[in-house]
Amino acid sequence: MNDERLRAFLRDSLELWGVDGTVEAGETPTLAAIRAHSGTLVWIERIAPSDLPFRWAVRWRSAGDAPGGPRELRPKASPSLVGLLSAIRAALGVDRGSPVRIAPQPDAAPFTVR
């Protein structure tokens, strides 16, 4: 995924989560910087190919945190887009929501294969 496409995806994600903020290009190695109106800053960096299986690193500083805190100095590595979104949600304090569960009705007839 190229950097601009990822930033557009992150903008859409913020909107979906109801987070007021912006997603901007950052200076290398930061490919995206999220500035939430709550004061939280999130930086997404692309990890060098030699550090695979991880693709991205997420650093953040919550509103009121001093610069150079542990979450800023020790990024969370993410091997996938799902992991990246999970780390960003945690940084922004976005509730995960209720998982969808699919199950048969209690009184449904058993499924048979013919």
Helices and strands as residue ranges (DSSP letters): H 3-17, E 21-24, E 30-36, E 41-46, G 49-51, E 56-61, H 70-73, E 76-78, H 81-92
